[in-house]
């Protein structure tokens, strides 16, 4: 168990937080009285989608960039992304004067590709899913002698994501549970490891959409499972496989993992927009869906914090999904 917390102690994450604080927003935690009319619990929404790139990912990206020597950073950063992590790395590069190359699956929405370019990143479309783009990005980084930034299997990045737990439990130390969406596992492993040290009795729950549920399947069988393809619209959750180290951290601190359908995620997206006037992406609203569908055993839980982790969704997509 000690190896799970190595380099992820509260003091480690506090040090990382002090480094990234000038570049990230301390996002609000608001109570959702609207959702409480449906679920008889106190529900608090952590508005991470208010970060500059509209995703929590800047925390881990800035942590990684700031850990590098200036001459190494100046040579450039390389990553692979379904969109949000790439935007986060571009933000870090823009703030710290480092060139960035982002490899994206060929299926990436054109709006996300254009947004990455507007943030100063060079884009390369490669492969059918994040995993293929990721392999190519690592190969490119080695050839160019630039720093590759992994979205979830990098302890420095994970420490950055773990700063959310520091903030969240400072804002409300009485939370009994945290629900977070899961892609590769960097967010839930980071905040889960930190939250479990701050409050050992807290429950941590993870949610994926069916078709992007590699971590849920892995969590249930105890070893990394590889999906044959990504078939969900929640493409920012789109890793076909997590890593053994990430899965080990998740299994150590996460109480349960559940999945919802794309339709259920979209229904929750519409409900959140209608009731709370908050627009997020399906990779975020899936957590709301799991709560509304009673996917978790909350019998001993009174106060729940939900991480609204990203809002990079376009009007075109909303129309395509018939949300509007």
PASENU-531358 format. One record per residue (C-alpha): x, y, z; residue in one letter. Coordinates in steps of 0.05 Angstrom, whole numbers, plus 5000, padded with zeros to 4 digits. Each point is the difference from the previous one (the first is absolute). Layout:
PASENU-531358
XYZA
...
//
This chain:
PASENU-531358
500050005000X
505850475015X
502149984927X
493150274979X
501350645040X
507350084979X
500850704972X
492550115011X
500050195073X
496250605023X
506550395008X
502149814929X
493450244971X
500150645042X
506950154972X
497449894929X
494050445016X
504550575021X
503649954933X
493949994956X
495750495040X
501850614957X
497549634938X
493649675023X
493350255026X
497649805069X
493349764972X
493550115038X
496249455037X
492650134996X
494149645031X
495049714950X
493250125031X
497049804933X
503049315000X
498349925073X
492750034980X
501249354962X
505249665045X
498950045075X
507350185016X
504050645007X
503350084932X
505950464986X
502850154930X
507450154992X
500350454939X
506649784969X
497350164931X
501350735017X
507649914991X
502850414941X
499649424951X
493249785029X
502949375030X
503749795063X
505849754957X
504150635008X
501749805071X
503949384980X
502950334937X
502750605039X
502849555054X
503949604948X
502550614963X
502250355064X
503949395022X
504750054940X
506550394996X
499150634958X
504649764944X
496249344996X
493350355000X
502250484946X
501449414953X
492549865000X
494449555025X
496649434963X
493649645019X
494249604975X
492950185017X
492649924986X
499950765007X
499950245072X
506949775021X
502950294936X
496850675015X
502949965070X
507049884974X
499250564950X
497950475056X
506249805040X
504350114939X
497050684986X
500950235072X
507149735005X
502550154929X
500749294976X
498049744931X
494849445001X
498249444952X
493549625012X
498449334967X
492649884994X
495849414974X
497450134929X
492949995028X
501250615044X
494650534991X
502450564955X
498150515053X
505049695048X
505549984948X
498950734984X
499850195074X
506749665012X
503050394942X
497250655028X
503549855065X
506549954962X
500749254991X
502249654937X
495249424986X
501249334969X
494149544985X
501949275006X
496549345014X
492949805016X
500350105075X
504350355053X
504449395009X
502650014929X
501150755002X
503549915066X
505049494973X
501650464942X
500950605048X
505049625042X
503949794938X
500050734976X
502250265068X
505949525003X
502250194930X
499750755014X
502849935071X
493950375027X
496149865063X
494149544993X
494250165048X
495649395016X
492850185018X
499449505058X
506149555009X
504750535027X
500550135074X
501450744991X
493750074958X
496149595051X
502450455056X
497350594961X
493249674994X
500349835074X
500050745017X
492549984986X
499149585063X
503950505042X
495450564976X
493649595004X
500949765072X
502350695021X
493650294971X
495749465033X
503549525048X
493449665016X
499149644934X
498749265007X
501249824927X
503150264935X
497649804931X
504550114939X
500149814927X
505649544978X
504049974935X
506949725009X
499650085076X
504550595015X
494550435032X
496849475044X
506649705022X
502950675018X
494150295037X
498449315030X
506949895029X
500250705029X
492850005026X
501049325033X
506050275038X
496350635021X
493649625020X
500949245002X
492649865007X
498050384936X
497249594943X
502650094929X
495849814940X
501849994926X
495650034938X
501249844926X
495549944940X
499049324968X
504749984941X
505350395038X
500149555062X
507049695000X
501350215072X
493349735026X
501249334967X
507149995027X
497750195069X
495249425002X
504849464976X
506350275034X
504550104940X
500350484940X
494949834947X
500850254928X
493850224963X
499649814926X
497550704983X
497350645029X
492650034983X
497350545048X
498750724983X
503850185064X
506450024961X
504050375053X
499549355041X
502949634941X
505949575023X
499349284979X
504449775058X
502550275066X
506749815031X
501649525056X
502750565044X
493850434990X
495449415012X
503749835064X
498850715027X
492749974980X
498849325032X
503350255064X
495450605010X
493849944957X
493949665030X
496249864937X
500050124924X
493650024959X
498050154928X
494350364966X
497750014927X
501250594953X
492550145002X
500150025076X
505950474999X
496450464951X
493649985041X
504150235060X
503450534958X
493250284980X
497449975072X
506150365027X
499350544946X
492650085013X
500149985076X
506850305018X
501450394936X
506749654996X
502449714934X
505249445002X
502349454953X
497449285003X
506649775031X
497950445059X
492549915002X
500949245005X
501650115074X
493350365009X
496649434963X
502949475046X
497550395060X
493050094972X
499649264981X
502049785071X
506149634973X
503750035067X
498449775070X
499050675035X
496349745061X
505350275048X
501450634959X
496850685015X
504550514964X
502749874930X
505150404960X
499849914924X
505750234956X
497450374939X
506549884963X
499050274930X
495550414954X
503249964932X
493849884959X
497850384938X
493250234976X
500849554940X
500849405045X
494050205043X
495750044938X
502749344973X
498449675067X
493150345000X
501450345066X
497650664971X
//
